[in-house]
């Protein structure tokens, strides 16, 4: 299993020291992206410009694919 925070820190906008993984701001911020590991997968949500969100998730999936050695994709982006 991948150590999420090591890979997460490589992503643009990482917010250090939060209980939930966040980028660009906290959950109550004007702009944010958050992710949590769940049995069903990795839900990623946010309040951010749609093109930025899509590009960011695409980059995250590429990093996860490289790290895990199997294809990871944003099925519901």
N, C-alpha and C positions, 0 to 999 in steps of 0.2 A: 504494500500500500504506500502511496506517495505521502510524504509529510507535507500537508497542504500549505502551511504557513511559509515554508521555504520557497515554494513555487509562487504562492500568492504575493509574496514581497517583490517578486520580479515584475508583477503587473503594475501598469501605470495607475497612480492614484491611491496606492495602499495606505490604509489608516492603521497605524500601529497601536497595540494595546487594547483592543476591543474584544469583548466576549464573542461577538459574532463577526465573521470576516467581512470587512467593509472597505470600500474604495471611494474616493472623491468626497466623502463625508459620512456622517452617522445616519442611522435610519430616519431620524427626524429632520435631516438637512434638506435644503432645497434640491441638491443633487446628491445622489448616492447610488452605489451598486452594492449588493450584499449576496453572500453565498453561504450555504450550510450543507454539510454532508448528511444525507438521509439514506435509509436502506434502499429507497427507490432510485437514488442518483444524487446529483448535485444541482439543487434548485438555485438559480441565479435570478435575482430580481433587482429592480432599481427604478429610480426616478431620474432619468437622464435623457438627453436628446437621442432619438431612435438610431440614427446612423452611428453615433459614438458607441451606443450600447451594442449594436450588432458587430461592429469592428472589434470592440473590446472582448466580447464573448468568443468571436472567431479566434482571436489571439490566445485566449485562455485555453480553448479547445486544442489548438496547435501545441501549446506547451504541455498540456496533459497527455496528448497523444505521444509526444516525444518522450516524456518521462515514464509513461506506463508501457510503451511499446505496443499499443493497440489503439485503433481509431476511436477518438472521442469527438462527438459532434453535438452541436446545439440543435436538438430536434425541434424545440418549440420557440426558437428565436423569432 
